[in-house]
């Protein structure tokens, strides 16, 4: 598969094959390549937490607890909590991507852009190998319980949680606005 084909055919996958675990060594290999993203001054501010197997329960339990607190009705609270617990347990693997936050705004923004490129690289590399991903930035990432569950350190921003698995369903392509309609050329 050529790069253009990978970019055009990659999709955000939300449903994974339930009984097909993702080999951690494959994800380690993908991450080793993904870190070759553009990175001004080579600060390499990223760090990865890979959660799979029984480790997923930490995240699922946190999702359950946070969502149960959102609902005042005790019955609905339990139902909502169970829904989110099951939703998170249906994800074969999470790669939580953290970034060390520099005190200088310009460096912090460059680091965020570079870390985003790493996440995008991971998604493209995974797609090339038959894996589906979705880059999630849900509010749960900011909850103290989630940060504790994944070992986020003070001064680290969780840039995203990448859900990874073998696709059970691949959504259709969504139209894109052609770049020509969004491009201004200044030649004089």
C-alpha positions as a Markdown table, in Angstrom:
| # | Residue | x | y | z |
|---|---|---|---|---|
| 1 | Unk | 0.0 | 0.0 | 0.0 |
| 2 | Unk | 1.4 | 3.4 | -1.0 |
| 3 | Unk | 1.4 | 6.4 | 1.3 |
| 4 | Unk | -1.3 | 8.2 | -0.6 |
| 5 | Unk | -3.5 | 5.1 | -0.4 |
| 6 | Unk | -2.9 | 4.7 | 3.3 |
| 7 | Unk | -3.7 | 8.4 | 4.0 |
| 8 | Unk | -6.9 | 8.3 | 1.8 |
| 9 | Unk | -8.2 | 4.9 | 3.1 |
| 10 | Unk | -7.5 | 5.2 | 6.8 |
| 11 | Unk | -10.6 | 5.5 | 8.9 |
| 12 | Unk | -11.3 | 6.2 | 12.6 |
| 13 | Unk | -12.4 | 2.8 | 13.9 |
| 14 | Unk | -14.8 | 2.5 | 16.9 |
| 15 | Unk | -15.7 | -1.2 | 16.8 |
| 16 | Unk | -13.1 | -3.9 | 17.2 |
| 17 | Unk | -13.0 | -7.6 | 16.9 |
| 18 | Unk | -13.7 | -8.7 | 20.5 |
| 19 | Unk | -11.6 | -11.8 | 20.7 |
| 20 | Unk | -8.5 | -10.7 | 18.8 |
| 21 | Unk | -5.9 | -9.1 | 21.1 |
| 22 | Unk | -3.3 | -6.7 | 19.6 |
| 23 | Unk | 0.3 | -7.9 | 20.1 |
| 24 | Unk | 2.1 | -5.4 | 22.3 |
| 25 | Unk | 5.3 | -6.0 | 20.4 |
| 26 | Unk | 3.6 | -4.9 | 17.2 |
| 27 | Unk | 2.5 | -1.6 | 18.8 |
| 28 | Unk | 6.0 | -1.1 | 20.2 |
| 29 | Unk | 7.4 | -1.5 | 16.7 |
| 30 | Unk | 4.8 | 1.0 | 15.3 |
| 31 | Unk | 5.7 | 3.5 | 18.1 |
| 32 | Unk | 9.4 | 3.2 | 17.2 |
| 33 | Unk | 8.6 | 4.4 | 13.7 |
| 34 | Unk | 5.9 | 6.9 | 14.8 |
| 35 | Unk | 8.4 | 9.0 | 16.8 |
| 36 | Unk | 10.1 | 10.0 | 13.6 |
| 37 | Unk | 7.7 | 12.9 | 13.4 |
| 38 | Unk | 8.9 | 16.5 | 12.8 |
| 39 | Unk | 9.9 | 18.0 | 16.1 |
| 40 | Unk | 11.5 | 21.5 | 16.4 |
| 41 | Unk | 14.7 | 21.4 | 18.4 |
| 42 | Unk | 14.1 | 17.6 | 18.9 |
| 43 | Unk | 12.6 | 18.1 | 22.4 |
| 44 | Unk | 10.8 | 14.7 | 22.0 |
| 45 | Unk | 8.3 | 15.5 | 24.7 |
| 46 | Unk | 6.2 | 12.4 | 24.4 |
| 47 | Unk | 5.7 | 9.4 | 26.5 |
| 48 | Unk | 3.4 | 6.4 | 25.9 |
| 49 | Unk | 1.4 | 4.2 | 28.3 |
| 50 | Unk | 0.2 | 1.0 | 26.6 |
| 51 | Unk | -2.9 | -0.5 | 28.4 |
| 52 | Unk | -4.2 | -3.9 | 27.3 |
| 53 | Unk | -5.5 | -7.2 | 28.7 |
| 54 | Unk | -6.6 | -7.0 | 32.3 |
| 55 | Unk | -4.9 | -3.6 | 32.6 |
| 56 | Unk | -7.9 | -2.2 | 30.7 |
| 57 | Unk | -10.0 | -2.6 | 33.8 |
| 58 | Unk | -8.2 | 0.4 | 35.4 |
| 59 | Unk | -9.5 | 2.7 | 32.7 |
| 60 | Unk | -12.9 | 1.0 | 32.5 |
| 61 | Unk | -13.4 | 1.3 | 36.3 |
| 62 | Unk | -12.4 | 5.0 | 36.1 |
| 63 | Unk | -14.9 | 5.6 | 33.2 |
| 64 | Unk | -17.6 | 3.8 | 35.2 |
| 65 | Unk | -17.0 | 5.9 | 38.4 |
| 66 | Unk | -16.8 | 9.2 | 36.6 |
| 67 | Unk | -20.0 | 8.6 | 34.6 |
| 68 | Unk | -21.9 | 7.3 | 37.6 |
| 69 | Unk | -21.3 | 10.6 | 39.3 |
| 70 | Unk | -22.8 | 12.5 | 36.4 |
| 71 | Unk | -26.3 | 11.0 | 37.0 |
| 72 | Unk | -28.3 | 11.7 | 40.1 |
| 73 | Unk | -30.8 | 8.9 | 39.7 |
| 74 | Unk | -29.2 | 5.8 | 41.4 |
| 75 | Unk | -30.6 | 3.3 | 38.9 |
| 76 | Unk | -29.7 | 5.4 | 35.8 |
| 77 | Unk | -26.3 | 6.1 | 37.5 |
| 78 | Unk | -25.5 | 2.3 | 37.6 |
| 79 | Unk | -26.7 | 1.8 | 34.1 |
| 80 | Unk | -24.6 | 4.7 | 32.8 |
| 81 | Unk | -21.6 | 3.5 | 34.7 |
| 82 | Unk | -22.0 | -0.1 | 33.3 |
| 83 | Unk | -22.5 | 1.2 | 29.8 |
| 84 | Unk | -19.1 | 3.1 | 29.9 |
| 85 | Unk | -17.4 | 0.2 | 31.7 |
| 86 | Unk | -18.4 | -2.2 | 28.9 |
| 87 | Unk | -17.6 | 0.4 | 26.2 |
| 88 | Unk | -14.0 | 0.7 | 27.5 |
| 89 | Unk | -13.6 | -3.0 | 28.0 |
| 90 | Unk | -14.5 | -3.5 | 24.3 |
| 91 | Unk | -11.3 | -1.7 | 23.3 |
| 92 | Unk | -8.5 | -4.3 | 22.9 |
| 93 | Unk | -5.7 | -1.8 | 23.6 |
| 94 | Unk | -5.2 | 1.9 | 24.6 |
| 95 | Unk | -2.1 | 3.9 | 23.9 |
| 96 | Unk | -2.3 | 6.9 | 26.1 |
| 97 | Unk | 0.0 | 9.6 | 24.7 |
| 98 | Unk | 1.4 | 12.1 | 27.2 |
| 99 | Unk | 3.5 | 15.2 | 26.6 |
| 100 | Unk | 5.8 | 17.0 | 28.9 |
| 101 | Unk | 4.6 | 20.6 | 29.1 |
| 102 | Unk | 7.3 | 23.2 | 28.6 |
| 103 | Unk | 7.0 | 26.4 | 30.5 |
| 104 | Unk | 7.5 | 28.5 | 27.4 |
| 105 | Unk | 4.3 | 28.8 | 25.3 |
| 106 | Unk | 6.1 | 28.7 | 21.9 |
| 107 | Unk | 7.9 | 25.4 | 22.8 |
| 108 | Unk | 4.8 | 24.0 | 24.3 |
| 109 | Unk | 2.8 | 24.6 | 21.1 |
| 110 | Unk | 5.5 | 23.2 | 18.9 |
| 111 | Unk | 5.7 | 20.1 | 21.2 |
| 112 | Unk | 1.9 | 19.7 | 21.0 |
| 113 | Unk | 2.0 | 19.8 | 17.2 |
| 114 | Unk | 4.9 | 17.3 | 17.1 |
| 115 | Unk | 3.1 | 15.0 | 19.5 |
| 116 | Unk | 0.0 | 15.2 | 17.4 |
| 117 | Unk | 2.1 | 14.2 | 14.4 |
| 118 | Unk | 3.3 | 11.1 | 16.4 |
| 119 | Unk | -0.3 | 10.1 | 17.0 |
| 120 | Unk | -1.2 | 10.6 | 13.4 |
| 121 | Unk | 1.9 | 8.5 | 12.3 |
| 122 | Unk | 0.8 | 5.8 | 14.7 |
| 123 | Unk | -2.7 | 5.7 | 13.1 |
| 124 | Unk | -1.3 | 5.5 | 9.6 |
| 125 | Unk | 1.2 | 2.8 | 10.5 |
| 126 | Unk | -1.4 | 0.8 | 12.3 |
| 127 | Unk | -3.8 | 1.0 | 9.3 |
| 128 | Unk | -1.0 | -0.2 | 7.0 |
| 129 | Unk | -0.7 | -3.3 | 9.3 |
| 130 | Unk | -4.4 | -4.0 | 9.4 |
| 131 | Unk | -5.2 | -2.4 | 12.7 |
| 132 | Unk | -7.9 | 0.2 | 13.3 |
| 133 | Unk | -7.4 | 3.2 | 15.6 |
| 134 | Unk | -9.3 | 6.2 | 16.8 |
| 135 | Unk | -7.6 | 9.1 | 18.5 |
| 136 | Unk | -9.9 | 10.1 | 21.5 |
| 137 | Unk | -9.7 | 13.3 | 23.5 |
| 138 | Unk | -12.7 | 12.8 | 25.8 |
| 139 | Unk | -13.1 | 14.7 | 29.0 |
| 140 | Unk | -12.2 | 11.6 | 31.0 |
| 141 | Unk | -8.5 | 12.3 | 30.2 |
| 142 | Unk | -8.6 | 15.3 | 32.5 |
| 143 | Unk | -10.1 | 13.5 | 35.5 |
| 144 | Unk | -7.7 | 12.8 | 38.4 |
| 145 | Unk | -8.7 | 9.2 | 38.5 |
| 146 | Unk | -7.8 | 8.7 | 34.8 |
| 147 | Unk | -4.5 | 10.5 | 35.2 |
| 148 | Unk | -3.7 | 8.3 | 38.3 |
| 149 | Unk | -4.7 | 5.1 | 36.5 |
| 150 | Unk | -2.3 | 5.7 | 33.6 |
| 151 | Unk | 0.5 | 7.2 | 35.8 |
| 152 | Unk | 0.4 | 10.7 | 34.4 |
| 153 | Unk | 3.0 | 12.8 | 36.1 |
| 154 | Unk | 2.7 | 16.5 | 37.2 |
| 155 | Unk | 3.6 | 18.7 | 34.3 |
| 156 | Unk | 2.4 | 16.2 | 31.7 |
| 157 | Unk | -0.6 | 16.8 | 29.4 |
| 158 | Unk | -2.5 | 13.8 | 28.1 |
| 159 | Unk | -2.7 | 14.6 | 24.4 |
| 160 | Unk | -5.0 | 11.6 | 23.6 |
| 161 | Unk | -6.0 | 8.0 | 24.1 |
| 162 | Unk | -5.5 | 6.0 | 21.0 |
| 163 | Unk | -7.9 | 3.0 | 20.9 |
| 164 | Unk | -6.3 | 0.2 | 18.8 |
| 165 | Unk | -7.7 | -3.1 | 17.6 |
| 166 | Unk | -8.5 | -5.2 | 14.6 |
| 167 | Unk | -11.6 | -3.6 | 13.0 |
| 168 | Unk | -15.0 | -5.3 | 13.3 |
| 169 | Unk | -16.4 | -2.5 | 11.1 |
| 170 | Unk | -14.8 | 0.2 | 9.0 |
| 171 | Unk | -16.9 | 3.3 | 8.5 |
| 172 | Unk | -17.3 | 4.7 | 5.0 |
| 173 | Unk | -15.2 | 7.7 | 3.9 |
| 174 | Unk | -16.5 | 11.1 | 4.7 |
| 175 | Unk | -16.2 | 13.8 | 2.0 |
| 176 | Unk | -13.3 | 16.3 | 2.3 |
| 177 | Unk | -13.2 | 19.8 | 0.9 |
| 178 | Unk | -10.7 | 19.9 | -1.9 |
| 179 | Unk | -7.5 | 21.7 | -0.9 |
| 180 | Unk | -7.8 | 24.0 | -3.9 |
| 181 | Unk | -11.0 | 25.5 | -2.4 |
| 182 | Unk | -9.0 | 26.3 | 0.8 |
| 183 | Unk | -5.8 | 27.6 | -0.8 |
| 184 | Unk | -4.7 | 31.1 | -1.3 |
| 185 | Unk | -1.7 | 31.7 | -3.6 |
| 186 | Unk | 0.4 | 34.8 | -3.3 |
| 187 | Unk | 2.8 | 35.2 | -6.2 |
| 188 | Unk | 3.5 | 38.9 | -6.2 |
